[in-house]
């Protein structure tokens, strides 16, 4: 029997337990809320918002306001300076640094011991449990895991307190047994210079029997491409013949799918999407044939959802399929009714399954078109499918009025495989956006409000150069896809020459 055959038995109980997600969603979430409020009732925040008197969701929603990062920043900064019992019991030592969509350059998300174990590591464990359930012939534990991570640094020079990428905090605190099968070595994984780290990871990993990889698709592709250059191989399975799964998250996989298919031609390769962020681990793709993810309901995360068309937040048991919601979370890391900035749409409510539709601040609605990231991903996928092109990175923003009083969307796209006709690609993208977004279609009617979109081709490595210039190369940093502001696209255009 293989090692995987033995280890898979450790996941059996959890696989059965996860079946409660099918019809006990409300009960699971009510229990999570009760646990969080009871645990934090004696913290400063809990006393200020009468957690001791909370008896159910309605009381909680009445006592606690919705919070953005700006509202919680003062509490978090005091915690970073060593104060205890502020948002969560005890002293929180770890802080995940994230660029996010706030007014600050960075935001710092507290990561408590409970949150580390009952949210972040729980998500990783369940990802493997569900993968093994779906793949009874897997030999995932018969080889090594390539896990990408960022870097961390001391937090205000407080003893044992760290601030940095969530992935670095996870690697720093991971069970020592996992390090026996993980590559690269810890010292390499935590390097801050991504360009140096990329080659070192490639050289360390290329001699191992890697069966599974985990990380953000864009940065993982950069590491794998580097390894292909070093080894002179064409396909990944030539280096790792037993590679079988990529656990990916952080950014949408659609722009990278064809590149991975070209790099990994093995019919035994699987892809499993996860929804893990600095603020928590929220979803796992439990069915390989369904791109939507199962919302994880029994972690230390209580969810609420704000309808994007307007209205008050609702708990999980009041959501409707097909609606666009902004997600709100309360967690054992001390985030209370915190607006995470992501938008989702439920595809099912039994069990609760969803897709990420975009960001609350990453959309274009300059002319009433309500273009969201999910629309953009679908449109680009269609244009690529029709032309054989491949998109590596992109961003888009409105042109409010040019010298001819014309308004349009401007897309800056870096291709890994260019279309033979860029105008045709633009037309296909525009056509598909009209098909999937009725507001966009209405604004495009006869070019009256919104003219045909414009595509500008980005030079190779433009987006990486922009991230590097801002000190955000590698880790979990992402390029803003859509924006009502032209700030990002103008910065990139200056670099584009």
Secondary structure as GFF3:
##gff-version 3
##sequence-region A 1 497
A	DSSP	alpha_helix	3	7	.	.	.	ID=ss1
A	DSSP	three_ten_helix	8	11	.	.	.	ID=ss2
A	DSSP	alpha_helix	12	17	.	.	.	ID=ss3
A	DSSP	three_ten_helix	18	22	.	.	.	ID=ss4
A	DSSP	alpha_helix	25	39	.	.	.	ID=ss5
A	DSSP	alpha_helix	44	48	.	.	.	ID=ss6
A	DSSP	three_ten_helix	51	53	.	.	.	ID=ss7
A	DSSP	alpha_helix	57	63	.	.	.	ID=ss8
A	DSSP	alpha_helix	69	80	.	.	.	ID=ss9
A	DSSP	beta_strand	94	98	.	.	.	ID=ss10
A	DSSP	beta_strand	107	111	.	.	.	ID=ss11
A	DSSP	alpha_helix	113	115	.	.	.	ID=ss12
A	DSSP	pi_helix	116	121	.	.	.	ID=ss13
A	DSSP	alpha_helix	122	134	.	.	.	ID=ss14
A	DSSP	three_ten_helix	140	142	.	.	.	ID=ss15
A	DSSP	beta_strand	144	147	.	.	.	ID=ss16
A	DSSP	beta_strand	152	154	.	.	.	ID=ss17
A	DSSP	beta_strand	162	164	.	.	.	ID=ss18
A	DSSP	alpha_helix	166	172	.	.	.	ID=ss19
A	DSSP	alpha_helix	176	179	.	.	.	ID=ss20
A	DSSP	beta_strand	182	183	.	.	.	ID=ss21
A	DSSP	alpha_helix	186	189	.	.	.	ID=ss22
A	DSSP	alpha_helix	194	205	.	.	.	ID=ss23
A	DSSP	beta_strand	210	215	.	.	.	ID=ss24
A	DSSP	alpha_helix	217	231	.	.	.	ID=ss25
A	DSSP	alpha_helix	236	239	.	.	.	ID=ss26
A	DSSP	beta_strand	245	248	.	.	.	ID=ss27
A	DSSP	three_ten_helix	254	256	.	.	.	ID=ss28
A	DSSP	alpha_helix	257	263	.	.	.	ID=ss29
A	DSSP	beta_strand	270	277	.	.	.	ID=ss30
A	DSSP	beta_strand	280	284	.	.	.	ID=ss31
A	DSSP	beta_strand	293	295	.	.	.	ID=ss32
A	DSSP	beta_strand	301	307	.	.	.	ID=ss33
A	DSSP	beta_strand	313	315	.	.	.	ID=ss34
A	DSSP	three_ten_helix	316	318	.	.	.	ID=ss35
A	DSSP	beta_strand	324	331	.	.	.	ID=ss36
A	DSSP	beta_strand	338	349	.	.	.	ID=ss37
A	DSSP	beta_strand	352	359	.	.	.	ID=ss38
A	DSSP	beta_strand	363	364	.	.	.	ID=ss39
A	DSSP	beta_strand	371	372	.	.	.	ID=ss40
A	DSSP	alpha_helix	373	387	.	.	.	ID=ss41
A	DSSP	beta_strand	390	399	.	.	.	ID=ss42
A	DSSP	beta_strand	408	417	.	.	.	ID=ss43
A	DSSP	alpha_helix	422	436	.	.	.	ID=ss44
A	DSSP	alpha_helix	438	444	.	.	.	ID=ss45
A	DSSP	three_ten_helix	445	447	.	.	.	ID=ss46
A	DSSP	beta_strand	454	457	.	.	.	ID=ss47
A	DSSP	alpha_helix	462	469	.	.	.	ID=ss48
A	DSSP	beta_strand	482	483	.	.	.	ID=ss49
A	DSSP	alpha_helix	487	496	.	.	.	ID=ss50
###
